[in-house]
Amino acid sequence: MKKHIKPARAGLQVRKADGQRLNPEGEELPVSAWWRRREAEGDVVITGIKAESVTEPAEAVTELAEVRQTRTVKEK
């Protein structure tokens, strides 16, 4: 399961299991024993991933339908 993992304090550089540094704004990564240990040590904060807005795609579909309708009217 992926969660949002970020350093617990500004300026803290936390390494991932592969040796790369964790992005200061955090990253969506699978939770593992590695991250649970970092969390227990106070190095990272693990939170749920924010759900994307459902209204945005619906608005895009509505706009697309309006464009198609306009094109159909112009073609007639």
Secondary structure by P-SEA (a helix, b strand, c coil): cbbbbbbccccbbbbcccccccccccccccccaaaaaaaaaccbbbbccccccaaaaaaaaaaaaaaaaaaaaaac
